[in-house]
Amino acid sequence: MRNEPTILHLDMDAFYASAEQASKPSLRGKAVVVGGLGPRGVVATASYEARRFGVHSAMPTAQARRLAPNAAYLVPRFGFYRDISERVMGLLRELSPLVEPLSLDEAFVDLEAGGVASDEVSARAVGERLRADIRAVTGLTGSVGIAASKMLAKIASEEAKPDGLVLIHAGTERALLAPMAVRVLPGVGPATGDHLRRAGITTVGELAEAGEDELVRMLGKSHGAGLYAMALARDDRPVVAERETKSVSVEDTYDVDIHDRTRVRLEVQRLAARCVGRLRASGHSGRTVVLKVRRYDFSTLTRSETLRGPTDDPSVVQEAAARLLESVDTTGGVRLLGVGVSGLADYTQEDLFAQAAGARAAAEAAERTGGADAAARAESADEGQARGAGPDGSLIHEAGEKGEQGAGGPAGEGVRAERGSGELPVAPVERRWPAGHDVRHAVHGPGWVQGSGVGRVTVRFETPQSAPGRVRTFAVDDRDLELSEPVALVLEQAPPAVVEPELEQGAESGEGQQPDAERGQGRGAEPEAERGPGAESGPGAGSSVADSSASAASPGGG
C-alpha cells in the first residue's frame, strides 16, 4: 500500500458499443447491443442507452431482444476494436513503462514508475490529460480511477463512470470501502457473496468487523485471509508490465447442436488449426493439447494430452485433438467445441515421430487407393477441410469465426462441389454480410450493413465524420458491393499548407482565394472529429467520499 495515490486504472466506457456509435452517426444516442446474434448468442457490450432497458454484458442475446426490441444489434468487429485499443495503450505507455493491460479496454498504470506523478495534485493532472488525449486520438471516452493500490484504483474507476475521474485521497480508503457491498472486492463472486450474506455480512465494513479468524473459518485460510486484508484496504500487488501467457485456446458455440460425428471431427480440426495460428502469432509453442466439449445437456467435458515436447506444428496438434475426441461420446449432440494448448514455451521441439507417422499413413492410403489419383484426392480433401468442407468436398457453412469476429463473422467465397460427374462445376456461394460490418459500394462509397436475408442486404451509407446517411438495399451478390476496412474515427490532421509568394500576392488583390476557401471547407469538419462522437451532455460521475470530476459523456459512454 502506497502513501500517495499514484496507481491509475483506465476503463474505456462501454467500449465496443461506444466504438460502434462513434463510427455510425445514425446510432449516436440510441440503444446499441454488440455480441453474437444467433439463437445462442451472448451480449458482449451494451451502450448506456440499452442498459436503461436492463440489457447487460453476458446476457443471452435472445433475452436482450425481448428487453430492448428496437435496439441496434451488431456483430463485433474485433480488428477495429483492437486498432483503437493499441492507440489507447500507446498513450498509457507514454506515461509509464509499467502498464498492465487487463483487456482491450482496461489497464493499470504505475504513474510513479514513469516519473509523471508523485502526489495527488500531479496524479490528478495526469489523469485529466490522459482523458483529453484519449478523446482527441480516438473520439471515445474513458473513466479513470487513481488510488494508492490496484484494488482501490479499479473501484475508483467504477465510481467515475461514465467519462469521469475519481481520486481516492490517502487515508480515506477504509471509510470509502466500509459502506460498499462485499461484491465490490476482487474474489467475491456470487457463491462467496451468498455464503457471506447467510452469515449476516453484506458490506465491506461488516467483513472487516468479522475478523480474520472468523473469515478463515468460513472461507478457508487463503481466501479468508485475503478478503480480510482487502476489507482493511490492504493491497500490495504491483503493476506488472508483462503478464505471462499460460495458454492459448479457441472455441465456438453452435446455433444448432451438431449430431454428425464427421462434422464434429472436422470442427475440431478447424479449431486446432486456428489455435495453432494464435499460438504462432504469440511467438509460443505448447506441450499440452486440451479438448473442450459441451454437450446438448450443458455437461462440459475436458480431455488433455501432453506431448513429448512443445510444438507449434498444426498437424501434431490436430492429431492430438482427434485422439482426444475419440474418448468423448457426442451421440446426443454438441453445442460447443474448443481446442487449447497449454504448457507454453518460446521454442519448438518438432515431434518427428508424429510427422513420420503422418507420412506413413499418407503413403499407405495412397498405396491402397491407387497412387497419384489418391494423392490428388487427399490434397483436395485437405484443402477442403481447411475451408470447412466435408470429406466429399461439399462446403459446410460456418457461422464465422466467433472467437475472432463474433457470431456470423464474414466468410469468404467458396465453391460447392457436386458428386457424380467427371468435372466438378464451380458455383459461387452466397456471401455473408454481418450486421454492423463495413462495406464499400462502387457508386455510393463507404457504409455499413444494417441487415441481410432472403437474398438482400441493407446498407446505410455514412462515415464517422458525416451526417446520418441514407439506406439502400442490394442483392447479396451485387458485384459493386464488397466488405471493406473500417473508416478511421478521427481524421489525421493534415500538415499546414505552404503558401507560395505569388499566391499570397494574388490573395491581396482578390485572386487565388478559391484554394483558401477549399481549405476552409476541409477544416470545417475537424472540430467535430476532435470533439469525438456526440457532444450531448450525459450524467457525470462522482463520489461523496472521494474527490471526483466528470465531463459530458458521449452517447456511447461507458
RORO-95953 format. One record per residue (C-alpha): residue in three letters; x, y negated, z. Coordinates in steps of 0.05 Angstrom, whole numbers, plus 5000, padded with zeros to 4 digits. Example, Ala and Ser with C-alpha at 12.3 -4.5 7.8 and 13.67 -1.06 7.14 Angstrom:
2
Ala524650905156Ser527350215143
END
This chain:
558
Met500050005000Arg503049334979Asn502848685016Glu500648294954Pro495348454901Thr500048604842Ile496649224811Leu491849064755His486449524727Leu483349364659Asp476849674636Met474049464569Asp466649314572Ala462249864541Phe468049964493Tyr465150394436Ala458450034436Ser461749344440Ala466349504382Glu460349714340Gln456549084358Ala462648654342Ser463448974273Lys455948964257Pro452748274264Ser445648554258Leu446748964322Arg449248404367Gly444748314427Lys441048964412Ala441049654443Val446550094414Val448050814432Val454351164408Gly455051914411Gly453152574380Leu446652524341Gly444953264335Pro439953634379Arg445553774429Gly449053104422Val451352724483Val451751964494Ala458951724494Thr457450984508Ala451250554513Ser451049794507Tyr448449394565Glu442049264526Ala440950024522Arg442750124595Arg436749704615Phe432450274589Gly436250774633Val440951034579His447951204605Ser454251594586Ala453952354587Met446352354578Pro443552814524Thr442152404462Ala435152704458Gln433552424526Ala436451744506Arg431951724445Arg425951824490Leu428151254536Ala430250774480Pro427050994415Asn428550334380Ala435950324395Ala441250404341Tyr444351094346Leu451251144315Val456551674305Pro463251494339Arg468951224296Phe474851444339Gly480051204289Phe477150504293Tyr476950514369Arg484050774372Asp486550194330Ile483349694377Ser486050064437Glu493150034410Arg492549274405Val490049224476Met495449694504Gly500549274467Leu498248664505Leu498949044570Arg505949274554Glu507948554543Leu506348444617Ser510049044646Pro513949664628Leu509450054676Val502850144641Glu498750774657Pro493350894605Leu487451304631Ser483551304565Leu482750884502Asp479450324541Glu482450354611Ala489350274642Phe493250074704Val498849554701Asp504349424753Leu505048674749Glu510648654800Ala514949124758Gly514148664699Gly516248054740Val509947674719Ala506547644787Ser508747664859Asp502747374896Glu495347244889Val495946594850Ser500646864797Ala496747524793Arg490147154781Ala493346724727Val496047344691Gly489147684694Glu485547074665Arg490747004610Leu490047744593Arg482547704586Ala483347104539Asp488647464497Ile484248084490Arg478447664465Ala482847294416Val486147924388Thr480248394387Gly473947974395Leu471848424453Thr471548324528Gly474748694586Ser473848684661Val479848604706Gly480948824778Ile487148624817Ala488948914885Ala494649204926Ser493249924905Lys490650314845Met484350534881Leu482349834901Ala484249534833Lys479450034799Ile473949874849Ala475049134836Ser474449214760Glu467749564770Glu465448984813Ala467748504758Lys463448794702Pro461648544654Asp467148074629Gly469647834696Leu475647854743Val475648054816Leu481747984860Ile481748324929His485547904979Ala490748265021Gly488048435090Thr480648455068Glu480749155038Arg477449525095Ala471949005103Leu470549055029Leu470249815028Ala466149925092Pro459149795065Met460350154999Ala457550844984Val462351424993Arg461751584918Val466050974903Leu472251354928Pro476251784879Gly474952524891Val467852444918Gly463352764867Pro456052984872Ala457653614912Thr462153264963Gly457352684966Asp451553134983His455653505035Leu457452845069Arg450252595065Arg447753215101Ala452753045156Gly449952335161Ile455752005124Thr453551555067Thr458350955069Val465950885069Gly465550555138Glu461951165166Leu467251605133Ala472751235170Glu468951275236Ala468152035229Gly475652115239Glu480852545203Asp479753175245Glu472253195230Leu473453085155Val478753625153Arg473854105188Met468453935137Leu472353895073Gly479054245084Lys485853975102Ser487953675036His481353375014Gly479253145084Ala485852805100Gly485952475031Leu478952195038Tyr480451925108Ala486551555082Met482551245026Ala477051045074Leu482350645111Ala484450325044Arg491050715043Asp493350884973Asp500750914957Arg500251214887Pro504950874839Val503350654769Val506351184723Ala508050964653Glu508351664622Arg503552194646Glu505652894629Thr501253244579Lys499253924607Ser495154204549Val492354064480Ser485454314461Val479554214414Glu472354454419Asp465854404381Thr458654454404Tyr453954714351Asp446954454338Val444455164327Asp447255774363Ile451956184319His450056914317Asp454057164258Arg460557464283Thr464257294218Arg462256564225Val464756564297Arg471456834275Leu472056304221Glu470355754271Val475656004319Gln480856004262Arg478855294243Leu479255044315Ala486055374324Ala488655014262Arg486054344288Cys489154484356Val495954614326Gly495253974286Arg494353584350Leu499953974383Arg504853784329Ala502553064328Ser504253014402Gly511153304390His509953924432Ser509654674426Gly505955144473Arg506455824502Thr499455994526Val493456034479Val486655934511Leu479856104481Lys473455804509Val466556084492Arg459955814517Arg454356294502Tyr446956204489Asp445356244564Phe450455704582Ser455156214612Thr462356004596Leu467956504586Thr475356334583Arg480756804558Ser488256664552Glu494456994525Thr501656804540Leu506556874482Arg513857074486Gly515956354475Pro513055664458Thr510755564386Asp507255074341Asp506055574285Pro498755564265Ser498756294243Val501356514311Val496056114349Gln490556344302Glu492557074311Ala492657004387Ala485856654387Ala482957214343Arg485557744391Leu482357374450Leu475657334413Glu475458094406Ser474558144482Val468457684483Asp461357914470Thr457857394426Thr451757814408Gly446657334438Gly449456724403Val454856194415Arg453455454428Leu460655214440Leu467555454419Gly474255164439Val481655334428Gly487255044470Val494755114481Ser498055014549Gly504955134578Leu507554574534Ala514854464515Asp518453974470Tyr521654524428Thr519355144389Gln521655864392Glu518856184330Asp515256834342Leu518857244289Phe515257884309Ala508457564296Gln510757284229Ala513557954209Ala507058294228Gly503157804187Ala507657924127Arg506858674134Ala499258614139Ala499058184076Ala503458674038Glu499259274059Ala492858914038Ala495858743970Glu498059463961Arg491259733979Thr487259273934Gly491559223873Gly497558773873Ala497358093842Asp489758033838Ala489058183912Ala494457683928Ala490857153888Arg484357313924Ala487857273991Glu490756593974Ser483856353952Ala480756614017Asp486056264059Glu484655614023Gly477155714032Gln477855844107Ala481855204114Arg475854834086Gly470955224129Ala468855704074Gly466356414083Pro470357034064Asp466557063998Gly468456353980Ser461656043995Leu462055394032Ile459955374104His457354674121Glu460254374184Ala457553814228Gly464053434223Glu470053474270Lys466353294333Gly472653264374Glu475352704330Gln469352364297Gly463152574336Ala457352984312Gly456252924238Gly463152654222Pro464952514150Ala466353124108Gly469853134041Glu467053423978Gly467754163968Val465754703920Arg460555253923Ala462755903891Glu457656373862Arg458957113861Gly457457583804Ser460657203746Gly467457213715Glu468656483726Leu466656113789Pro462555503770Val464254883810Ala458654433834Pro459353823878Val456953883950Glu452453323976Arg456752814010Arg455652664084Trp454051954107Pro454751904183Ala450651354215Gly454850754232His460850934188Asp463850444139Val462550454065Arg464150024004His459849923942Ala462949733876Val457849163869His455448983938Gly462049043976Pro463249304047Gly457649544093Trp455650104140Val450950694139Gln444350574174Gly441851274160Ser441251824108Gly436752404090Val432652724034Gly437852543983Arg438151804001Val442951374042Thr441150684070Val446650174077Arg446949484109Phe451949034075Glu455448584126Thr462248474158Pro464448244227Gln465247534201Ser458747494162Ala451547374180Pro446847974187Gly446648294119Arg441548584072Val439449314069Arg439549734006Thr438250473992Phe442150913944Ala442351633922Val447352033964Asp451352193901Asp451751473877Arg458851413849Asp459150673864Leu458650813939Glu464351113980Leu466751164052Ser471950644069Glu476450374123Pro473449904176Val473949154167Ala478248814220Leu474248504277Val478647884280Leu481747594217Glu489247464219Gln490746724219Ala493946504154Pro500546124157Pro499945374148Ala499845154076Val505844784047Val503644114018Glu507343933954Pro509343193948Glu505443093884Leu499143403915Glu499842933975Gln500242333929Gly494242573889Ala490142623953Glu491241883967Ser488241703900Gly482542193906Glu485842733864Gly487443433886Gln482243433941Gln478844073918Pro484344533946Asp483644184014Ala476144294012Glu477045023996Arg481845104054Gly476844754099Gln471645264079Gly476445824095Arg477745534164Gly470345454178Ala469746194196Glu475746214243Pro472545934306Glu467046474303Ala472347014296Glu476546724352Arg470546684399Gly469047414386Pro462247724375Gly456547334405Ala457246714448Glu450646814484Ser451246774559Gly450847414599Pro450747584672Gly457347454707Ala460447894759Gly462647734829Ser463347974900Ser461247654965Val467547934998Ala472847894944Asp474547264906Ser471847324835Ser470746964770Ala466747134708Ser465446844640Ala459946944589Ala459147664567Ser458947874496Pro452648224473Gly456348884475Gly459848744541Gly461449294587
END
